[in-house]
């Protein structure tokens, strides 16, 4: 248990139509409390940080399940992700962590993605950066 012996453990999950969301662990920077919306940290691949006031919804990848320093593995925070699955894709151009859009299916049957600036075309978020033609993990919306 992440809490000290004798502390009351509170549930962070309210069961209902959205309780089936994908939960993932990420490294984090900054202070993240339960329910905090988080974005990918472009400077640190695979790391999330708290969203700031006025952050675009297309940049928010999920909401913290753990907080107050109580995490399953200490250096990670558990997120209820806005996405439903993580898929492998091929980068078209250099991609930073953040929103991506679908380009095509290549000759090998693998999806290709590029950086997205249009919320209506965004299909998910690149979890870490990739160079042109490299494999990239995408959290799909």
Secondary structure, 3 states (H helix, E strand, C coil): CCCCCCCCCCCCCCCCCCCCCCEEEEEEECCCCCCCEEEECCCCCCEEEECCCCCCHHHEEEEECCECCECCCCCEEEEEECCCEEEEEEECCCECCEEEEEEEECCCCCEEEEECCCCCCEEEEECCCECCCCEEEEEEC
